């Protein structure tokens, strides 16, 4: 958890990774799922096989969990983004590694466990669209989360920004869109008007996105997604998004300094177009959740002040900030390693809220303090008022006041009445919620 986070972050929505694995192998198998972010693992429950999904900062904990099960003679398999991007970081700690797509590995893993022939590594880097399997939504305990109406329409991203997992060798060529009828089937199963599409890049294949939006045009949805900054340059895309119910877009601006952008390989970002991008999105009545990365090589002590002023001036509705973090396996990690600038190999600190490398034009202290400054100033009452939007005002206030500014109070209310109950209430008052069948 980062300094500004509360349990609302871990309770926002379930991670779909393990539920996708469960969907792949559930036939003739019992597949209980534990989310240790919100519950305690029952180590006494019997098991023939244990799978653990791993992000970079949870690898040390995943190794500890595996030790418990291996001491009982239960084989463990590690998968997830960290294992796929940097398998060498986990070798020797688990009985097997799952690299890449669960659909192309887990049937073999289960078969080999049953025959007593489990291999050390299973790999599926490429998968056709028809091979993608949706998560087992029916296994999710809805009461534990604010929202469960999350759907993935693709895997991967066509862009290979140096600090992103998509620059890793095992992920670089794995971008694929799911079959549109399968996604619509999941929307109907969830039966919620408000949908969060959780792709790395919802417009990675613009022609596919346009076909998909045409397919959901008359479903009366309200939806959000993450897109790249070039969305403004795709003819008709914002019009189609507005017409099909888009309420918010998450965009990785990363920096307002083009020199910093250029060194990340994020060629789809042109800072000179940022203000036009914001104007066009707002003109379509869509909110912006802007993501920034601080600590890039051209960032200096004035970067934070300039960024805060830019955010307020352009009335960016919500902001997510990160300290540059060189995830193992990424191009950024390779560069900083070659320059002897990585200062710790304690992966539990790789949360984007710690400084784990030597910045070029900042001290480590300046970088961390500037990162905190962005959050504290953007979400001050003064700047919440100054950024007040023309559209989606109730959703804006909900996020800025009750998620960020007074998140501890909202967390307390959730514990009293339940997270999912509050989530449905928020959907209702922000006019996002209701069943699509109603």
C-alpha positions as CSV (number, residue, x, y, z in Angstrom):
1,X,0.0,0.0,0.0
2,X,1.3,3.4,-0.9
3,X,1.2,6.3,1.6
4,X,-2.0,7.7,0.2
5,X,-3.9,4.4,-0.2
6,X,-6.5,2.8,2.0
7,X,-8.2,-0.6,1.9
8,X,-10.4,0.9,-0.8
9,X,-7.6,0.3,-3.2
10,X,-7.4,-3.5,-2.6
11,X,-11.2,-3.7,-2.3
12,X,-11.9,-1.8,-5.5
13,X,-12.3,-4.9,-7.7
14,X,-11.0,-8.5,-7.8
15,X,-7.9,-9.3,-9.7
16,X,-9.1,-11.5,-12.6
17,X,-5.8,-13.5,-13.0
18,X,-6.6,-16.4,-10.6
19,X,-10.2,-16.5,-11.6
20,X,-9.0,-17.0,-15.2
21,X,-6.8,-19.9,-14.1
22,X,-9.8,-21.3,-12.2
23,X,-11.9,-21.0,-15.4
24,X,-9.3,-22.9,-17.4
25,X,-9.0,-25.9,-15.0
26,X,-12.3,-26.0,-13.1
27,X,-13.7,-29.0,-15.0
28,X,-13.5,-32.0,-12.6
29,X,-11.5,-29.9,-10.1
30,X,-12.3,-27.9,-7.0
31,X,-10.6,-24.6,-7.2
32,X,-10.8,-22.4,-4.1
33,X,-9.3,-18.9,-4.5
34,X,-7.7,-16.8,-1.7
35,X,-6.8,-13.1,-2.1
36,X,-4.4,-12.3,0.7
37,X,-4.9,-8.6,0.2
38,X,-8.2,-8.9,1.9
39,X,-8.3,-12.3,3.6
40,X,-6.2,-14.9,5.4
41,X,-5.0,-18.0,3.6
42,X,-6.3,-21.2,5.0
43,X,-3.0,-23.2,5.0
44,X,-4.8,-26.1,6.6
45,X,-7.1,-26.7,3.7
46,X,-6.0,-29.8,1.8
47,X,-4.7,-29.3,-1.7
48,X,-3.1,-31.4,-4.5
49,X,-1.6,-28.3,-6.2
50,X,-1.2,-24.6,-5.3
51,X,-0.9,-21.8,-7.8
52,X,0.3,-18.4,-6.7
53,X,0.0,-15.3,-8.9
54,X,3.0,-12.9,-8.4
55,X,3.6,-9.2,-9.0
56,X,7.1,-7.8,-8.5
57,X,6.5,-6.5,-4.9
58,X,4.8,-9.7,-3.8
59,X,7.5,-12.1,-4.9
60,X,9.1,-12.3,-1.4
61,X,5.7,-13.1,0.1
62,X,4.9,-15.6,-2.6
63,X,8.2,-17.4,-1.8
64,X,7.2,-17.6,1.9
65,X,3.8,-19.0,0.9
66,X,5.4,-21.6,-1.3
67,X,7.7,-22.7,1.5
68,X,4.7,-23.5,3.7
69,X,3.1,-25.7,1.1
70,X,6.3,-27.4,-0.1
71,X,7.1,-28.3,3.5
72,X,3.8,-30.3,3.4
73,X,4.8,-32.0,0.1
74,X,2.3,-30.0,-1.9
75,X,3.7,-28.8,-5.3
76,X,3.5,-25.0,-6.0
77,X,3.3,-23.2,-9.3
78,X,4.1,-19.5,-9.7
79,X,2.6,-17.4,-12.5
80,X,1.6,-13.8,-13.1
81,X,3.2,-10.8,-14.5
82,X,6.5,-11.0,-12.5
83,X,7.1,-14.7,-13.5
84,X,6.4,-14.0,-17.1
85,X,8.5,-10.9,-17.3
86,X,11.4,-12.1,-15.3
87,X,11.3,-15.9,-14.7
88,X,14.9,-16.0,-13.5
89,X,13.9,-14.0,-10.4
90,X,11.8,-17.0,-9.2
91,X,13.6,-20.1,-10.3
92,X,14.3,-22.5,-7.4
93,X,11.6,-21.2,-5.1
94,X,8.7,-23.0,-6.7
95,X,8.1,-26.4,-8.1
96,X,7.1,-25.0,-11.5
97,X,6.8,-21.6,-13.3
98,X,4.0,-20.6,-15.5
99,X,5.3,-18.2,-18.1
100,X,2.7,-16.4,-20.3
101,X,-1.0,-17.4,-20.9
102,X,-2.8,-19.6,-18.4
103,X,-4.9,-21.1,-21.2
104,X,-1.8,-22.5,-22.9
105,X,-0.1,-23.8,-19.8
106,X,-2.4,-24.8,-17.0
107,X,-4.1,-27.8,-18.7
108,X,-0.6,-29.3,-19.1
109,X,0.3,-28.4,-15.5
110,X,-2.8,-30.2,-14.1
111,X,-2.2,-33.2,-16.4
112,X,1.5,-33.5,-15.3
113,X,0.7,-33.2,-11.6
114,X,-1.9,-36.0,-12.0
115,X,0.8,-38.2,-13.7
116,X,3.5,-37.2,-11.2
117,X,5.6,-35.6,-14.0
118,X,5.5,-31.9,-13.2
119,X,8.1,-30.0,-15.2
120,X,10.0,-27.0,-13.9
121,X,8.7,-24.6,-16.5
122,X,5.6,-24.1,-18.7
123,X,5.5,-21.5,-21.4
124,X,2.8,-20.0,-23.7
125,X,3.8,-16.6,-25.0
126,X,1.4,-16.4,-28.0
127,X,-2.3,-17.3,-28.1
128,X,-5.0,-16.8,-30.8
129,X,-8.0,-14.8,-29.9
130,X,-10.2,-17.9,-29.9
131,X,-8.0,-19.4,-27.2
132,X,-8.7,-16.7,-24.6
133,X,-10.9,-17.9,-21.7
134,X,-12.9,-15.5,-19.5
135,X,-12.6,-15.5,-15.7
136,X,-14.9,-17.6,-13.5
137,X,-17.0,-14.7,-12.2
138,X,-19.3,-17.1,-10.3
139,X,-16.5,-18.0,-7.9
140,X,-16.0,-14.4,-6.8
141,X,-17.5,-13.4,-3.5
142,X,-19.1,-10.1,-4.5
143,X,-19.4,-8.9,-0.9
144,X,-15.7,-8.4,-0.6
145,X,-15.3,-5.8,-3.2
146,X,-16.7,-2.3,-4.2
147,X,-17.2,-3.5,-7.7
148,X,-17.1,-6.8,-9.6
149,X,-18.1,-5.4,-12.9
150,X,-14.6,-5.5,-14.4
151,X,-13.9,-7.0,-17.8
152,X,-10.8,-7.5,-19.9
153,X,-11.2,-7.2,-23.7
154,X,-7.6,-7.8,-24.6
155,X,-4.2,-9.1,-23.3
156,X,-1.0,-7.0,-23.6
157,X,-0.4,-3.8,-25.4
158,X,1.1,-2.9,-28.9
159,X,3.4,-0.3,-27.3
160,X,6.6,-1.1,-25.6
161,X,7.4,1.7,-23.2
162,X,10.7,1.1,-21.5
163,X,9.4,1.2,-17.9
164,X,6.4,-1.0,-18.6
165,X,6.1,-4.8,-18.4
166,X,5.1,-4.8,-22.1
167,X,8.7,-4.1,-22.9
168,X,9.7,-7.4,-21.5
169,X,10.9,-10.1,-23.9
170,X,8.2,-12.6,-22.9
171,X,5.4,-10.1,-23.3
172,X,6.4,-7.9,-26.2
173,X,4.6,-10.0,-28.8
174,X,1.6,-11.2,-26.9
175,X,-1.0,-8.5,-27.7
176,X,-4.4,-10.0,-28.6
177,X,-8.0,-8.9,-28.6
178,X,-10.7,-11.2,-27.3
179,X,-13.7,-12.4,-29.4
180,X,-16.4,-9.7,-29.2
181,X,-19.3,-12.2,-28.6
182,X,-17.5,-13.6,-25.6
183,X,-17.1,-10.1,-24.0
184,X,-20.8,-9.3,-24.6
185,X,-21.7,-12.6,-23.0
186,X,-19.7,-11.5,-19.9
187,X,-21.4,-8.1,-19.8
188,X,-24.8,-9.8,-19.8
189,X,-23.7,-12.3,-17.1
190,X,-22.6,-9.4,-14.8
191,X,-25.8,-7.7,-15.6
192,X,-24.5,-4.2,-14.6
193,X,-24.9,-1.0,-16.5
194,X,-21.5,0.3,-15.2
195,X,-18.5,-1.6,-16.7
196,X,-14.8,-1.1,-16.1
197,X,-12.7,-2.4,-19.0
198,X,-9.3,-3.1,-17.5
199,X,-7.1,-3.5,-20.5
200,X,-3.6,-2.1,-20.7
201,X,-4.8,-0.2,-23.8
202,X,-8.4,-0.3,-24.8
203,X,-7.5,1.2,-28.2
204,X,-4.5,-0.9,-29.0
205,X,-6.2,-2.0,-32.1
206,X,-8.5,0.9,-33.1
207,X,-10.4,-0.9,-35.8
208,X,-11.3,-3.7,-33.3
209,X,-12.3,-1.1,-30.7
210,X,-14.6,0.6,-33.1
211,X,-16.2,-2.8,-34.0
212,X,-16.7,-3.6,-30.3
213,X,-18.2,-0.2,-29.5
214,X,-20.6,-0.6,-32.4
215,X,-21.6,-4.0,-30.9
216,X,-22.4,-2.5,-27.5
217,X,-23.9,0.7,-28.8
218,X,-27.5,-0.1,-27.8
219,X,-26.7,-1.8,-24.4
220,X,-27.1,1.4,-22.5
221,X,-23.8,1.0,-20.7
222,X,-21.7,3.5,-18.7
223,X,-18.1,2.5,-19.1
224,X,-14.5,3.4,-18.4
225,X,-11.2,2.2,-19.9
226,X,-7.5,2.9,-20.2
227,X,-6.3,4.3,-23.5
228,X,-3.1,5.8,-25.0
229,X,-2.7,9.5,-25.5
230,X,-3.2,9.2,-29.3
231,X,-6.9,8.5,-28.8
232,X,-7.5,12.1,-29.9
233,X,-5.9,11.4,-33.3
234,X,-8.1,8.5,-34.2
235,X,-10.9,9.8,-36.4
236,X,-14.3,9.5,-34.8
237,X,-13.1,7.5,-31.8
238,X,-14.1,10.0,-29.1
239,X,-17.5,10.6,-30.8
240,X,-18.1,6.8,-30.7
241,X,-17.0,6.5,-27.1
242,X,-19.3,9.3,-26.0
243,X,-22.2,7.7,-28.0
244,X,-21.7,4.3,-26.4
245,X,-21.5,5.5,-22.8
246,X,-17.9,6.3,-21.9
247,X,-17.6,8.3,-18.7
248,X,-13.9,8.2,-18.0
249,X,-10.6,7.5,-19.6
250,X,-7.3,6.5,-17.9
251,X,-4.4,7.9,-19.8
252,X,-0.6,7.5,-19.2
253,X,0.6,11.1,-19.8
254,X,3.7,10.1,-17.8
255,X,5.4,13.5,-18.1
256,X,4.7,17.0,-19.5
257,X,8.4,17.2,-20.6
258,X,8.9,15.8,-24.1
259,X,12.5,15.0,-23.5
260,X,11.5,12.8,-20.6
261,X,8.9,11.1,-22.8
262,X,11.4,10.5,-25.6
263,X,13.7,8.5,-23.4
264,X,10.9,6.1,-22.5
265,X,10.2,5.0,-26.0
266,X,6.6,6.2,-25.6
267,X,6.4,7.6,-29.1
268,X,2.6,7.7,-29.0
269,X,2.8,10.6,-26.5
270,X,3.4,14.1,-27.9
271,X,3.3,16.6,-25.1
272,X,2.5,19.4,-27.5
273,X,-0.9,17.8,-28.1
274,X,-1.8,17.2,-24.4
275,X,-3.9,20.3,-24.0
276,X,-5.8,19.6,-27.2
277,X,-6.3,16.0,-25.9
278,X,-7.7,17.2,-22.6
279,X,-9.9,19.8,-24.3
280,X,-11.4,17.2,-26.7
281,X,-12.0,14.6,-24.0
282,X,-13.7,17.1,-21.8
283,X,-15.7,18.5,-24.8
284,X,-17.2,15.0,-25.1
285,X,-18.2,15.0,-21.5
286,X,-15.6,12.4,-20.5
287,X,-13.5,12.5,-17.3
288,X,-9.7,12.0,-17.4
289,X,-7.7,9.9,-14.9
290,X,-4.1,11.1,-15.7
291,X,-1.1,8.9,-14.8
292,X,2.3,10.4,-14.3
293,X,5.7,8.9,-13.7
294,X,8.3,10.9,-11.7
295,X,12.1,10.3,-11.7
296,X,12.7,10.2,-15.4
297,X,16.1,11.4,-16.4
298,X,15.1,14.9,-17.4
299,X,13.0,15.5,-14.3
300,X,14.4,18.2,-12.0
301,X,13.2,19.8,-8.7
302,X,10.8,22.1,-10.6
303,X,9.0,19.2,-12.4
304,X,6.5,18.7,-9.6
305,X,5.5,22.3,-9.4
306,X,5.1,22.5,-13.2
307,X,3.1,19.3,-13.3
308,X,0.7,20.3,-10.5
309,X,0.0,23.6,-12.2
310,X,-0.6,21.9,-15.5
311,X,-3.0,19.4,-13.9
312,X,-5.0,22.2,-12.2
313,X,-5.0,24.4,-15.3
314,X,-6.4,21.6,-17.4
315,X,-8.9,20.6,-14.8
316,X,-7.8,16.9,-14.8
317,X,-10.4,15.1,-12.7
318,X,-8.3,12.4,-11.1
319,X,-4.5,11.8,-10.9
320,X,-2.5,8.7,-10.3
321,X,1.3,9.2,-9.8
322,X,4.2,6.9,-9.6
323,X,7.9,7.0,-8.8
324,X,9.8,5.5,-11.7
325,X,10.3,1.8,-10.8
326,X,12.6,-0.4,-12.8
327,X,10.7,-3.7,-12.9
328,X,13.1,-6.6,-13.5
329,X,12.8,-7.7,-17.1
330,X,11.9,-4.3,-18.5
331,X,14.1,-2.2,-20.8
332,X,14.3,0.4,-18.0
333,X,15.7,-2.1,-15.6
334,X,18.4,-3.2,-18.1
335,X,19.5,0.5,-18.7
336,X,19.7,1.3,-15.0
337,X,21.5,-1.9,-14.2
338,X,24.1,-1.1,-16.9
339,X,24.6,2.3,-15.3
340,X,24.9,0.8,-11.7
341,X,22.0,3.1,-10.6
342,X,19.7,0.5,-8.9
343,X,20.1,0.8,-5.2
344,X,18.2,-2.1,-3.8
345,X,17.1,-5.6,-4.9
346,X,14.5,-5.8,-2.2
347,X,11.5,-6.3,-4.5
348,X,8.9,-5.7,-1.8
349,X,9.9,-2.0,-2.2
350,X,9.1,-2.0,-5.9
351,X,5.6,-0.5,-5.4
352,X,6.1,2.8,-7.4
353,X,6.0,4.6,-4.0
354,X,9.7,4.0,-3.1
355,X,12.9,5.3,-4.7
356,X,14.9,2.2,-5.6
357,X,17.4,3.8,-8.0
358,X,19.6,6.9,-8.3
359,X,17.8,9.7,-10.2
360,X,19.8,11.7,-12.6
361,X,18.7,15.3,-11.9
362,X,17.1,14.9,-8.5
363,X,18.2,13.5,-5.1
364,X,16.3,10.5,-3.9
365,X,14.8,12.7,-1.1
366,X,13.7,15.3,-3.7
367,X,12.0,12.6,-5.8
368,X,10.1,11.1,-2.9
369,X,9.0,14.4,-1.4
370,X,7.9,15.7,-4.8
371,X,5.9,12.6,-5.4
372,X,4.1,13.1,-2.1
373,X,3.7,16.8,-2.9
374,X,1.8,16.0,-6.1
375,X,-0.8,14.0,-4.2
376,X,-1.2,16.4,-1.3
377,X,-1.6,19.5,-3.5
378,X,-3.8,18.0,-6.3
379,X,-6.2,16.6,-3.7
380,X,-6.2,19.7,-1.5
381,X,-9.7,21.2,-1.0
382,X,-8.5,24.3,-2.8
383,X,-7.4,22.4,-5.9
384,X,-10.4,20.0,-5.8
385,X,-12.6,23.2,-6.2
386,X,-10.3,24.7,-8.9
387,X,-10.5,21.5,-10.9
388,X,-14.3,21.2,-10.6
389,X,-15.6,19.9,-14.0
390,X,-18.6,20.7,-16.2
391,X,-19.6,17.0,-16.5
392,X,-19.8,14.0,-14.2
393,X,-19.7,16.2,-11.1
394,X,-21.1,13.6,-8.7
395,X,-18.5,11.0,-9.8
396,X,-15.8,13.6,-9.5
397,X,-16.7,14.5,-6.0
398,X,-17.0,10.9,-5.0
399,X,-13.5,10.1,-6.1
400,X,-11.8,13.3,-5.0
401,X,-13.4,13.6,-1.6
402,X,-14.5,10.1,-0.5
403,X,-11.8,8.0,-2.2
404,X,-8.7,10.3,-2.0
405,X,-9.3,13.2,0.4
406,X,-11.3,11.4,3.1
407,X,-10.6,7.8,2.2
408,X,-10.1,6.8,5.8
409,X,-13.6,7.9,6.6
410,X,-15.0,6.0,3.6
411,X,-13.0,2.9,4.6
412,X,-14.7,3.1,8.1
413,X,-18.2,3.3,6.5
414,X,-17.4,0.3,4.3
415,X,-16.5,-1.8,7.3
416,X,-19.8,-0.9,8.8
417,X,-22.1,-1.5,5.8
418,X,-20.0,-3.6,3.4
419,X,-17.8,-2.7,0.4
420,X,-20.1,-4.0,-2.3
421,X,-23.2,-2.3,-0.8
422,X,-21.3,1.0,-0.8
423,X,-20.1,0.4,-4.3
424,X,-23.7,-0.1,-5.6
425,X,-24.8,3.0,-3.7
426,X,-22.1,5.1,-5.4
427,X,-23.1,3.7,-8.8
428,X,-26.6,4.7,-8.1
429,X,-26.0,8.3,-7.0
430,X,-23.5,8.9,-9.8
431,X,-26.1,7.5,-12.3
432,X,-23.7,4.8,-13.4
433,X,-25.5,1.8,-11.8
434,X,-28.5,-0.4,-12.3
435,X,-29.0,-3.7,-14.0
436,X,-28.8,-3.7,-17.8
437,X,-31.9,-5.8,-17.9
438,X,-34.0,-3.1,-16.1
